[in-house]
Amino acid sequence: MPSAPATPAQVLVVDDEPDLRTLYELTLLREGYRVEAAGTLAEAWQILDSKKFDAVITDMRLPDGLGLELLHRMAAQQRGERCIVMTAYGSAENAVEALKAGAFDYLTKPVDLKQFRSVVASAIQDNGTAPRSRVTAGAMRQPAGESVASASSALQRLVGNSKAMCHVKERIAKVARSMAPVLVRGESGTGKELVARAVHACSHRADGPFVAVNCSAIPEALLEAEFFGARKGSYTGSHQDREGYFQAARGGTLFLDEIGDLPLAMQSKLLRAIQERQVRSLGSTQEDAVDVRIVSATHKDLAADVRAERFRQDLYYRLNVIEILVPPLRERREDLPALCDALLGRIAQESGMPLPVLSPSVLQQLCQHPLSGNVRELENLLHRAVALSDGDVLQVDFAPTEKPPAQAGGVAEPPAPGSAAEPAVEPADSVPADLQAYLDQQEREILVKALHESGFNRTAAAQRLGLSLRQIRYRIARLAIAAPGGDEPNDEPG
């Protein structure tokens, strides 16, 4: 039996300029929507009182008030329509204010009609009203069941049911519904990228790309080409056209990790790209519209960096529309048993071995350990325990992170090469009592020396030693090497 035809989605357009109102109406009618229009706030509210819509598009400035008033009134009545606000060119403050007030998204005038159609389609698709969908064919989206499964899986990767983690998960589910930029803050090793991926998976962009960028790992000279793309011949070594991160993330989420490490010159270019949603590839004379959601992360205090003029204030407010604070592990120790189970399960699966067991006494030791490196340090401890285990029950070796010089954070700072604090090694002609410890010490000294000489830039150190970035990451984690001050090496993902 054939299913009943889908009812076209209904859209309300509010704009006081008759020509623009007509342009928006015609554009939406061609897309298969049913459209009604209003020229004032009073007229718009009269229409909203009489019926429900799937989306509302309103200009910011109207003859009898601001579009924000409409937004606040709709929120107070808990109406389900997604609201899109149109702001004048360069009115960044208005756009941020609209997103904070609950707008699904914003558009900058003069409106790009291709972007206009895309944003409206996203708002309606996100509204979850399946029977009231577009009549015309649109972009392919994954089935609702798959989207829900993906979102659930992403949230499950954020292991823990402590009050702090439940708050993080609730925040993710709430903010994922809009296009508002999100800033994820937290110490190194807390899982900021997992939070960003969960925001993406819970959003209407879940079937689009998720592009993660480590801002601290890109050489400054290549930043513009990496972010915005480059045309063939635009710089030495550019032999063909290439996409940038913004183009690669089109229709999805662009995750800017360690955003606080971005140089000031690049910050201004990034700000413009986010505000105008247009990027110009190196060597190109025209700009391309890009439809991406920005999620950024940092372990730094960006507000302090703004005061110290190391970070642009306008970019800070543009990125920090919604903030998610990821708690350190010491503030949610009740999650340790579940975290250990999850990490050991992954380690066992990767190594093809039976699931190891932590004894209650070892779990108690972990609970008392500082774990200043957060989940990353916990994973490192468990990796080492699995590697050195002789039986089914694991015994965690805390010694490598407790050797002098001791620090309040619980992670020893590696001594400078050749310093007096450097541990003595066995003479070359003697047989070491513990071969593995001896080899680990030799490897650690070589790695620390290469990292010091490269300013703790992991990419440069890997090139010096003939290793891949992945190989050096593994060794640094296994040997619990930290940068001076207890921070992670400066190209560590968040």
C-alpha positions as CSV (number, residue, x, y, z in Angstrom):
1,M,0.0,0.0,0.0
2,P,1.6,3.3,-1.0
3,S,2.4,5.8,1.8
4,A,0.6,9.1,2.0
5,P,2.5,12.0,0.3
6,A,4.7,14.0,2.7
7,T,3.2,17.4,3.8
8,P,5.5,20.3,2.7
9,A,7.3,22.0,5.6
10,Q,5.9,25.4,6.5
11,V,8.1,28.5,6.9
12,L,7.4,32.0,8.2
13,V,9.5,34.8,6.7
14,V,9.6,38.1,8.7
15,D,11.2,41.1,6.9
16,D,10.1,44.7,6.4
17,E,11.6,45.1,2.9
18,P,9.0,43.9,0.3
19,D,11.6,43.1,-2.4
20,L,13.6,40.9,-0.1
21,R,10.5,39.3,1.3
22,T,9.4,38.3,-2.2
23,L,12.9,37.0,-3.0
24,Y,12.9,34.8,0.1
25,E,9.4,33.6,-0.6
26,L,10.1,32.6,-4.2
27,T,13.3,30.9,-3.3
28,L,11.5,28.8,-0.6
29,L,8.5,28.0,-2.8
30,R,10.9,26.7,-5.5
31,E,12.3,24.4,-2.8
32,G,8.8,22.9,-2.2
33,Y,8.0,24.7,1.1
34,R,4.8,26.4,2.1
35,V,5.6,30.0,2.9
36,E,3.9,32.8,4.8
37,A,5.3,36.3,5.3
38,A,5.1,39.2,7.7
39,G,6.6,42.8,7.7
40,T,6.5,43.6,11.4
41,L,6.9,41.9,14.8
42,A,3.2,42.4,15.5
43,E,2.1,40.8,12.2
44,A,4.5,37.9,12.7
45,W,3.2,37.2,16.2
46,Q,-0.4,37.3,15.0
47,I,0.4,34.6,12.4
48,L,2.4,32.5,15.0
49,D,-0.6,32.7,17.3
50,S,-2.8,31.1,14.7
51,K,-0.6,28.2,13.6
52,K,2.7,26.4,14.0
53,F,5.6,26.4,11.5
54,D,8.7,24.3,11.0
55,A,11.0,27.3,10.7
56,V,10.9,31.0,11.2
57,I,13.2,33.4,9.4
58,T,13.4,36.9,10.8
59,D,15.4,40.0,10.1
60,M,17.2,41.5,13.1
61,R,15.8,45.0,12.8
62,L,12.1,45.5,12.2
63,P,9.9,48.7,12.3
64,D,8.4,47.8,15.7
65,G,11.4,46.1,17.4
66,L,14.1,43.6,17.1
67,G,13.9,40.0,15.8
68,L,15.4,39.0,19.1
69,E,12.1,39.9,20.8
70,L,10.4,37.3,18.6
71,L,13.1,34.8,19.6
72,H,12.6,35.4,23.4
73,R,8.9,35.2,23.1
74,M,9.0,31.9,21.2
75,A,11.4,30.5,23.8
76,A,9.2,31.6,26.7
77,Q,6.3,29.7,25.1
78,Q,8.5,26.7,24.4
79,R,7.6,26.7,20.7
80,G,9.3,24.1,18.5
81,E,10.1,26.2,15.5
82,R,13.8,26.6,14.6
83,C,14.5,30.3,14.2
84,I,17.0,31.7,11.7
85,V,18.1,35.4,12.2
86,M,19.3,37.7,9.4
87,T,21.8,40.3,10.5
88,A,23.4,43.2,8.7
89,Y,26.9,42.8,7.1
90,G,29.6,42.8,9.8
91,S,27.2,42.8,12.8
92,A,29.1,40.1,14.6
93,E,27.7,41.1,18.0
94,N,24.1,40.7,16.8
95,A,24.8,37.3,15.4
96,V,26.4,36.1,18.7
97,E,23.5,37.6,20.7
98,A,21.0,35.8,18.5
99,L,22.8,32.4,18.9
100,K,22.9,32.9,22.7
101,A,19.2,33.7,22.7
102,G,18.5,30.3,21.1
103,A,18.6,30.9,17.3
104,F,19.3,27.9,15.3
105,D,21.6,29.8,13.0
106,Y,22.1,33.3,11.5
107,L,22.6,34.7,8.0
108,T,24.5,37.8,7.0
109,K,23.0,40.3,4.6
110,P,23.2,40.4,1.6
111,V,22.1,36.8,1.9
112,D,23.7,34.2,-0.4
113,L,20.7,32.2,-1.7
114,K,22.6,28.9,-1.9
115,Q,23.6,29.3,1.8
116,F,20.0,30.5,2.6
117,R,18.5,27.3,1.1
118,S,21.1,25.1,2.9
119,V,20.5,26.7,6.4
120,V,16.7,26.5,6.0
121,A,16.9,22.8,5.0
122,S,19.1,22.1,8.0
123,A,16.8,23.9,10.4
124,I,13.8,21.9,9.1
125,Q,15.6,18.6,9.1
126,D,16.8,19.2,12.6
127,N,13.3,20.0,13.8
128,G,12.5,16.3,13.6
129,T,9.1,16.7,12.0
130,A,9.3,13.7,9.6
131,P,5.8,14.0,8.1
132,R,6.4,17.7,7.3
133,S,9.5,17.3,5.1
134,R,10.5,18.9,1.8
135,V,8.8,17.8,-1.3
136,T,11.8,18.3,-3.5
137,A,14.8,16.0,-3.4
138,G,17.5,17.2,-1.2
139,A,20.9,16.0,0.1
140,M,21.0,12.4,1.3
141,R,20.8,12.0,5.0
142,Q,21.4,8.9,7.0
143,P,18.3,7.2,8.4
144,A,17.0,8.5,11.7
145,G,17.8,5.2,13.4
146,E,21.4,5.4,12.4
147,S,21.7,9.0,13.6
148,V,20.3,8.1,17.0
149,A,22.7,5.1,17.2
150,S,25.6,7.3,16.2
151,A,24.7,9.9,18.9
152,S,24.2,7.3,21.5
153,S,27.6,5.7,20.7
154,A,29.4,9.0,20.8
155,L,27.9,9.8,24.3
156,Q,28.8,6.3,25.5
157,R,32.4,7.0,24.7
158,L,32.3,9.7,27.4
159,V,32.6,7.1,30.1
160,G,31.2,7.9,33.6
161,N,28.0,8.6,35.4
162,S,29.3,11.1,38.0
163,K,27.4,14.3,38.4
164,A,30.1,16.2,36.5
165,M,30.0,13.9,33.5
166,C,26.2,13.8,33.4
167,H,26.2,17.6,33.3
168,V,28.7,17.4,30.3
169,K,26.4,14.9,28.4
170,E,23.3,17.0,29.1
171,R,25.1,20.1,27.9
172,I,26.2,18.3,24.7
173,A,22.6,17.1,23.9
174,K,21.3,20.6,24.4
175,V,23.9,22.6,22.4
176,A,24.1,20.1,19.5
177,R,20.7,21.3,18.3
178,S,21.8,24.7,17.1
179,M,24.6,26.0,14.9
180,A,26.1,28.1,17.7
181,P,29.9,27.8,18.0
182,V,31.1,25.7,21.0
183,L,34.3,26.1,23.0
184,V,35.4,23.0,24.9
185,R,37.7,23.8,27.8
186,G,39.6,21.4,30.0
187,E,43.0,20.2,31.1
188,S,45.2,18.1,28.7
189,G,44.1,14.5,28.6
190,T,40.5,15.0,29.7
191,G,38.9,14.0,26.4
192,K,38.0,17.3,24.7
193,E,38.0,15.8,21.2
194,L,35.6,13.1,22.4
195,V,33.3,15.9,23.6
196,A,33.6,17.7,20.2
197,R,32.8,14.4,18.4
198,A,29.7,13.9,20.6
199,V,28.5,17.4,19.7
200,H,28.8,16.5,16.1
201,A,27.2,13.1,16.4
202,C,24.2,14.5,18.3
203,S,23.6,17.3,15.8
204,H,21.7,17.4,12.5
205,R,25.2,17.3,10.8
206,A,26.0,13.8,12.1
207,D,26.1,12.4,8.6
208,G,28.5,15.2,7.4
209,P,32.2,15.2,7.8
210,F,34.0,15.8,11.2
211,V,37.3,17.4,10.4
212,A,39.7,17.7,13.4
213,V,42.6,20.3,13.2
214,N,45.4,20.6,15.7
215,C,46.2,24.3,15.5
216,S,49.5,23.9,17.4
217,A,50.9,21.3,15.0
218,I,50.8,23.3,11.7
219,P,53.8,25.4,10.8
220,E,52.8,29.1,10.8
221,A,53.8,29.6,7.1
222,L,51.3,26.9,6.0
223,L,48.3,27.9,8.2
224,E,46.4,29.8,5.5
225,A,46.8,27.2,2.9
226,E,45.8,24.4,5.3
227,F,42.7,26.2,6.5
228,F,41.5,27.8,3.3
229,G,43.1,25.7,0.5
230,A,45.4,26.7,-2.3
231,R,45.5,26.9,-6.1
232,K,48.1,25.3,-8.1
233,G,51.3,27.4,-8.2
234,S,50.2,29.7,-5.4
235,Y,53.4,28.8,-3.4
236,T,56.5,26.8,-3.9
237,G,55.7,23.1,-4.0
238,S,52.0,23.7,-4.8
239,H,51.6,21.4,-7.9
240,Q,47.8,21.1,-7.9
241,D,44.7,22.7,-6.4
242,R,44.0,21.5,-2.9
243,E,41.1,21.9,-0.5
244,G,41.5,23.5,2.9
245,Y,40.0,22.3,6.2
246,F,37.0,24.6,5.7
247,Q,36.1,23.1,2.4
248,A,36.7,19.6,3.6
249,A,34.3,20.1,6.5
250,R,31.5,21.6,4.3
251,G,28.1,20.4,5.6
252,G,29.7,19.1,8.8
253,T,31.8,20.2,11.8
254,L,35.2,21.7,11.9
255,F,37.0,21.0,15.2
256,L,39.8,23.4,16.0
257,D,41.9,21.8,18.7
258,E,44.3,23.9,20.8
259,I,42.8,27.1,19.3
260,G,44.8,29.2,21.8
261,D,48.0,28.3,20.0
262,L,46.9,30.0,16.8
263,P,49.1,33.1,15.9
264,L,47.5,36.5,16.0
265,A,47.8,37.1,12.2
266,M,45.9,33.9,11.5
267,Q,43.3,34.7,14.2
268,S,42.1,37.7,12.2
269,K,41.7,35.6,9.0
270,L,39.9,32.9,10.9
271,L,37.5,35.4,12.4
272,R,36.5,36.7,9.0
273,A,36.0,33.2,7.7
274,I,33.7,32.4,10.6
275,Q,31.7,35.6,10.4
276,E,31.2,35.8,6.6
277,R,31.2,32.0,6.0
278,Q,33.3,32.6,3.0
279,V,37.0,31.6,2.4
280,R,39.4,32.5,-0.4
281,S,42.0,29.9,-1.3
282,L,45.6,31.1,-1.7
283,G,46.1,32.2,-5.3
284,S,42.3,32.5,-6.0
285,T,40.5,35.8,-6.8
286,Q,37.1,34.7,-5.6
287,E,35.6,33.6,-2.3
288,D,33.7,30.3,-1.8
289,A,30.8,29.9,0.6
290,V,31.4,27.3,3.2
291,D,28.8,25.8,5.5
292,V,30.5,24.5,8.6
293,R,29.9,24.4,12.4
294,I,32.8,25.5,14.5
295,V,33.7,23.6,17.6
296,S,37.0,24.6,19.2
297,A,39.0,23.4,22.3
298,T,41.8,24.6,24.5
299,H,43.5,23.8,27.8
300,K,44.5,27.4,28.2
301,D,42.7,30.3,29.9
302,L,41.7,32.2,26.8
303,A,40.1,35.0,28.8
304,A,43.5,35.6,30.4
305,D,45.2,35.5,26.9
306,V,42.7,38.1,25.7
307,R,43.7,40.4,28.6
308,A,47.4,39.8,27.8
309,E,46.6,40.6,24.1
310,R,47.7,37.1,23.0
311,F,44.3,36.3,21.7
312,R,41.8,38.5,19.8
313,Q,38.8,39.5,21.9
314,D,36.4,39.5,19.0
315,L,37.5,36.0,18.0
316,Y,37.1,34.8,21.6
317,Y,33.5,36.0,21.8
318,R,32.8,34.5,18.4
319,L,34.1,31.1,19.4
320,N,32.8,31.1,23.0
321,V,29.1,31.4,22.3
322,I,28.5,28.2,24.3
323,E,31.1,26.7,26.6
324,I,31.5,23.1,27.7
325,L,33.9,22.6,30.6
326,V,35.3,19.0,30.8
327,P,36.1,18.1,34.4
328,P,39.6,16.8,35.3
329,L,39.7,13.2,36.5
330,R,40.5,14.1,40.1
331,E,37.0,15.7,40.3
332,R,35.2,12.6,39.2
333,R,37.1,9.7,40.8
334,E,33.9,7.7,41.1
335,D,34.1,7.2,37.4
336,L,37.5,5.4,37.7
337,P,36.1,1.8,37.8
338,A,34.0,2.3,34.6
339,L,36.9,4.1,32.9
340,C,39.3,1.3,33.7
341,D,36.9,-1.3,32.4
342,A,36.4,0.7,29.2
343,L,40.1,1.3,28.6
344,L,41.1,-2.3,29.4
345,G,38.4,-3.5,27.0
346,R,39.9,-1.4,24.2
347,I,43.5,-2.4,25.0
348,A,42.5,-6.1,25.1
349,Q,40.7,-5.8,21.8
350,E,43.6,-4.0,20.1
351,S,46.1,-6.5,21.4
352,G,43.9,-9.6,20.8
353,M,44.2,-10.8,24.3
354,P,41.6,-11.8,27.0
355,L,40.1,-9.0,29.1
356,P,42.5,-8.4,32.1
357,V,41.2,-7.8,35.6
358,L,42.1,-5.1,38.1
359,S,42.2,-6.2,41.7
360,P,40.3,-4.1,44.2
361,S,43.6,-3.2,45.9
362,V,45.0,-1.9,42.6
363,L,41.9,0.1,41.9
364,Q,42.2,1.6,45.3
365,Q,45.8,2.6,44.5
366,L,44.6,4.3,41.3
367,C,41.9,6.2,43.2
368,Q,44.7,7.6,45.4
369,H,47.1,8.4,42.6
370,P,47.2,12.1,41.5
371,L,46.4,11.3,37.8
372,S,47.3,14.9,36.8
373,G,47.5,13.6,33.2
374,N,43.8,12.7,33.5
375,V,42.4,10.0,31.3
376,R,45.5,9.9,29.1
377,E,47.7,9.2,32.0
378,L,45.3,6.5,33.3
379,E,45.4,4.8,29.8
380,N,49.2,5.0,29.8
381,L,49.3,3.3,33.3
382,L,46.9,0.5,32.1
383,H,48.8,0.0,28.8
384,R,52.0,-0.5,30.9
385,A,50.3,-2.8,33.3
386,V,49.0,-5.0,30.4
387,A,52.4,-5.1,28.7
388,L,54.2,-6.1,31.9
389,S,51.5,-8.5,33.2
390,D,52.4,-12.2,33.6
391,G,48.9,-13.4,34.6
392,D,45.2,-12.5,34.4
393,V,45.2,-10.0,37.3
394,L,47.0,-6.8,36.6
395,Q,49.4,-5.0,38.9
396,V,49.9,-1.3,38.0
397,D,53.4,0.0,38.2
398,F,53.3,3.6,39.4
399,A,57.1,4.0,39.7
400,P,57.9,5.8,36.4
401,T,55.5,8.7,37.3
402,E,56.7,8.9,40.9
403,K,60.5,9.1,40.5
404,P,62.1,12.4,41.6
405,P,62.0,15.3,41.1
406,A,58.4,15.0,42.5
407,Q,55.8,17.5,41.5
408,A,52.5,18.5,43.1
409,G,50.8,17.4,39.9
410,G,52.1,13.8,40.4
411,V,54.0,13.6,37.1
412,A,57.8,13.9,37.2
413,E,59.3,16.5,34.9
414,P,61.9,14.8,32.7
415,P,65.5,16.0,33.6
416,A,67.4,18.0,31.0
417,P,69.9,15.9,29.1
418,G,73.2,15.7,30.9
419,S,71.8,17.3,34.1
420,A,72.8,16.0,37.6
421,A,69.3,14.8,38.2
422,E,69.6,12.4,35.3
423,P,69.5,8.8,36.6
424,A,72.7,6.8,36.4
425,V,72.7,3.9,33.9
426,E,74.5,0.6,34.0
427,P,78.1,0.5,32.7
428,A,78.3,-0.7,29.1
429,D,80.2,-3.9,30.1
430,S,77.8,-5.0,32.9
431,V,74.6,-7.0,32.5
432,P,71.6,-5.0,33.7
433,A,69.5,-6.5,36.4
434,D,66.3,-5.5,34.6
435,L,66.7,-5.5,30.8
436,Q,63.4,-3.9,30.0
437,A,63.9,-1.1,32.5
438,Y,67.4,-0.5,31.1
439,L,66.1,-0.3,27.5
440,D,63.3,1.9,28.5
441,Q,65.7,4.3,30.2
442,Q,67.9,4.4,27.1
443,E,64.9,5.1,24.9
444,R,63.6,7.7,27.3
445,E,66.9,9.6,27.3
446,I,67.1,9.7,23.5
447,L,63.5,10.9,23.2
448,V,63.8,13.6,25.9
449,K,67.0,14.9,24.2
450,A,65.3,15.1,20.8
451,L,62.2,16.7,22.3
452,H,64.3,19.3,24.1
453,E,66.2,20.1,21.0
454,S,63.0,20.6,19.0
455,G,61.3,22.7,21.7
456,F,59.0,19.8,22.6
457,N,57.5,19.8,19.1
458,R,56.7,16.2,18.5
459,T,56.5,16.4,14.7
460,A,60.1,17.8,14.5
461,A,61.4,15.3,17.1
462,A,59.9,12.4,15.1
463,Q,61.7,13.6,11.9
464,R,65.0,13.8,13.8
465,L,64.7,10.2,14.9
466,G,63.3,8.8,11.7
467,L,60.0,7.9,13.4
468,S,56.4,8.6,12.3
469,L,54.3,10.9,14.4
470,R,52.2,8.0,15.5
471,Q,55.3,6.0,16.7
472,I,56.7,8.9,18.7
473,R,53.3,9.5,20.3
474,Y,53.1,5.9,21.4
475,R,56.6,6.0,22.9
476,I,56.0,9.3,24.7
477,A,52.8,8.0,26.3
478,R,54.4,4.6,27.2
479,L,57.4,6.3,28.9
480,A,55.3,9.0,30.6
481,I,57.3,11.9,29.2
482,A,55.9,15.3,29.9
483,A,57.1,18.7,28.8
484,P,58.7,21.2,31.3
485,G,56.0,22.4,33.7
486,G,54.0,19.2,33.4
487,D,52.2,20.1,30.2
488,E,51.9,17.9,27.2
489,P,54.2,18.2,24.2
490,N,52.9,21.1,22.2
491,D,51.4,19.1,19.3
492,E,49.4,16.8,21.5
493,P,45.7,16.5,20.5
494,G,43.2,17.8,23.0
